[in-house]
Amino acid sequence: MDQLTIYGVALVPVLVALTELLKRTGLPTRLVPASAMLMAYFFAFYYLAPGEPKKALLYGTVLGLSAIGLFSGAKNTLAIRKK
Protein backbone atom coordinates (compact mmCIF):
# COMPACT_ATOMS: atom_id res chain seq x y z
CA MET A 1 0.00 0.00 0.00
CA ASP A 2 3.00 2.33 0.17
CA GLN A 3 2.78 3.09 -3.54
CA LEU A 4 -0.91 3.87 -3.32
CA THR A 5 -0.49 6.29 -0.46
CA ILE A 6 2.45 8.12 -1.99
CA TYR A 7 1.79 8.14 -5.74
CA GLY A 8 -1.88 7.27 -5.81
CA VAL A 9 -2.99 10.21 -3.75
CA ALA A 10 -1.08 12.53 -6.07
CA LEU A 11 -2.79 10.95 -9.07
CA VAL A 12 -6.30 11.82 -7.88
CA PRO A 13 -6.10 15.54 -8.77
CA VAL A 14 -4.36 14.58 -12.03
CA LEU A 15 -7.31 12.34 -12.91
CA VAL A 16 -9.75 15.11 -12.03
CA ALA A 17 -7.86 17.54 -14.24
CA LEU A 18 -7.72 15.05 -17.13
CA THR A 19 -11.45 14.30 -16.90
CA GLU A 20 -12.20 18.04 -16.81
CA LEU A 21 -10.03 18.49 -19.89
CA LEU A 22 -11.91 15.71 -21.68
CA LYS A 23 -15.21 17.26 -20.66
CA ARG A 24 -14.17 20.66 -22.03
CA THR A 25 -13.12 19.08 -25.32
CA GLY A 26 -16.62 17.70 -25.87
CA LEU A 27 -16.96 14.53 -23.78
CA PRO A 28 -20.57 14.22 -22.59
CA THR A 29 -20.93 14.78 -18.85
CA ARG A 30 -22.50 11.36 -18.35
CA LEU A 31 -19.26 9.72 -19.55
CA VAL A 32 -16.98 11.59 -17.15
CA PRO A 33 -17.13 8.94 -14.37
CA ALA A 34 -16.43 6.11 -16.84
CA SER A 35 -13.48 7.98 -18.31
CA ALA A 36 -12.09 8.63 -14.82
CA MET A 37 -12.32 4.93 -14.00
CA LEU A 38 -10.66 3.92 -17.28
CA MET A 39 -7.78 6.35 -16.76
CA ALA A 40 -7.42 5.21 -13.16
CA TYR A 41 -7.12 1.58 -14.26
CA PHE A 42 -4.61 2.61 -16.90
CA PHE A 43 -2.43 4.36 -14.31
CA ALA A 44 -2.81 1.49 -11.89
CA PHE A 45 -1.89 -1.23 -14.37
CA TYR A 46 0.98 0.60 -16.05
CA TYR A 47 2.37 2.85 -13.33
CA LEU A 48 1.42 1.81 -9.79
CA ALA A 49 1.32 -1.98 -10.00
CA PRO A 50 2.68 -3.31 -13.29
CA GLY A 51 2.65 -7.09 -13.33
CA GLU A 52 0.35 -7.33 -10.30
CA PRO A 53 -3.22 -7.44 -11.62
CA LYS A 54 -4.93 -7.87 -8.24
CA LYS A 55 -3.18 -4.82 -6.79
CA ALA A 56 -3.78 -2.87 -9.98
CA LEU A 57 -7.52 -3.57 -9.83
CA LEU A 58 -7.66 -2.43 -6.23
CA TYR A 59 -5.54 0.67 -6.84
CA GLY A 60 -7.48 1.57 -9.99
CA THR A 61 -10.81 1.25 -8.24
CA VAL A 62 -9.68 3.38 -5.31
CA LEU A 63 -8.13 6.02 -7.58
CA GLY A 64 -11.11 6.19 -9.92
CA LEU A 65 -13.72 6.42 -7.19
CA SER A 66 -11.64 9.01 -5.33
CA ALA A 67 -11.32 11.13 -8.46
CA ILE A 68 -15.04 10.88 -9.16
CA GLY A 69 -15.82 11.87 -5.57
CA LEU A 70 -13.42 14.81 -5.64
CA PHE A 71 -14.85 15.97 -8.97
CA SER A 72 -18.43 15.65 -7.72
CA GLY A 73 -17.67 17.33 -4.40
CA ALA A 74 -15.94 20.27 -6.05
CA LYS A 75 -18.75 20.61 -8.60
CA ASN A 76 -21.41 20.60 -5.89
CA THR A 77 -19.48 23.04 -3.73
CA LEU A 78 -19.06 25.48 -6.60
CA ALA A 79 -22.73 25.11 -7.56
CA ILE A 80 -23.80 26.05 -4.03
CA ARG A 81 -21.63 29.16 -4.08
CA LYS A 82 -23.12 30.33 -7.37
CA LYS A 83 -26.66 30.48 -5.92
C-alpha positions in Angstrom: 0.0 0.0 0.0 3.0 2.3 0.2 2.8 3.1 -3.5 -0.9 3.9 -3.3 -0.5 6.3 -0.5 2.4 8.1 -2.0 1.8 8.1 -5.7 -1.9 7.3 -5.8 -3.0 10.2 -3.8 -1.1 12.5 -6.1 -2.8 10.9 -9.1 -6.3 11.8 -7.9 -6.1 15.5 -8.8 -4.4 14.6 -12.0 -7.3 12.3 -12.9 -9.8 15.1 -12.0 -7.9 17.5 -14.2 -7.7 15.1 -17.1 -11.4 14.3 -16.9 -12.2 18.0 -16.8 -10.0 18.5 -19.9 -11.9 15.7 -21.7 -15.2 17.3 -20.7 -14.2 20.7 -22.0 -13.1 19.1 -25.3 -16.6 17.7 -25.9 -17.0 14.5 -23.8 -20.6 14.2 -22.6 -20.9 14.8 -18.8 -22.5 11.4 -18.3 -19.3 9.7 -19.6 -17.0 11.6 -17.1 -17.1 8.9 -14.4 -16.4 6.1 -16.8 -13.5 8.0 -18.3 -12.1 8.6 -14.8 -12.3 4.9 -14.0 -10.7 3.9 -17.3 -7.8 6.3 -16.8 -7.4 5.2 -13.2 -7.1 1.6 -14.3 -4.6 2.6 -16.9 -2.4 4.4 -14.3 -2.8 1.5 -11.9 -1.9 -1.2 -14.4 1.0 0.6 -16.1 2.4 2.9 -13.3 1.4 1.8 -9.8 1.3 -2.0 -10.0 2.7 -3.3 -13.3 2.6 -7.1 -13.3 0.3 -7.3 -10.3 -3.2 -7.4 -11.6 -4.9 -7.9 -8.2 -3.2 -4.8 -6.8 -3.8 -2.9 -10.0 -7.5 -3.6 -9.8 -7.7 -2.4 -6.2 -5.5 0.7 -6.8 -7.5 1.6 -10.0 -10.8 1.2 -8.2 -9.7 3.4 -5.3 -8.1 6.0 -7.6 -11.1 6.2 -9.9 -13.7 6.4 -7.2 -11.6 9.0 -5.3 -11.3 11.1 -8.5 -15.0 10.9 -9.2 -15.8 11.9 -5.6 -13.4 14.8 -5.6 -14.9 16.0 -9.0 -18.4 15.6 -7.7 -17.7 17.3 -4.4 -15.9 20.3 -6.1 -18.7 20.6 -8.6 -21.4 20.6 -5.9 -19.5 23.0 -3.7 -19.1 25.5 -6.6 -22.7 25.1 -7.6 -23.8 26.0 -4.0 -21.6 29.2 -4.1 -23.1 30.3 -7.4 -26.7 30.5 -5.9 
